[in-house]
Amino acid sequence: MGKVIYVIWLILAIGFIFFSIDDLIWDFAYFVTFRRRQKDIYKLDFDVLYSVPPKLLAVIIAAWHEDNVLEKVVDHFIATTHYPQSMYHIFLGVYPNDPATIDVARRLEKKYENVHVVINRMDGPTSKAQNLNNVLSNIRQFEQSHNWRFSSVTIHDSEDVVHPYELR
């Protein structure tokens, strides 16, 4: 019986080693190219970033009981983003049974022309996927009603601090 267990463990160990070889190859490649990447990591070419014409972008922020952070996040996003404010729209996905977050979202919608409140069809909380799908269907309706087409959709949590050049 002891030899059977020994053989099973030996087979498992060999299998583990065999199936880990691909990870080892990627780790080796990472360490071989590490120095070269360290030299290039801080070389962000701003001329290239600003040479690309801005495209119309959509940003989704899903929020459930986020009244304490939502306004700060959106204010910071708009104040620090290096992208024309007229070229991106923020869609705030909120729930009908979360009046505090709706109040904050409505205040932001009045404050900024490019912020839009999307109230979910269902009471919250639901899954994040359901909330995002609801916002996406509203974005499609927004596109149709304005005869626009967003080039991309970016999704953020309501606690995210967004890098100023993310949209670029």
PyMOL commands that set and color helices and strands:
alter all, ss='L'
color gray80, all
select helices_A, chain A and resi 2-32+34-40+46-51+70-80+85-87+99-111+128-146
alter helices_A, ss='H'
color red, helices_A
select strands_A, chain A and resi 57-62+88-94+115-119+152-157
alter strands_A, ss='S'
color yellow, strands_A
deselect
rebuild
show_as cartoon
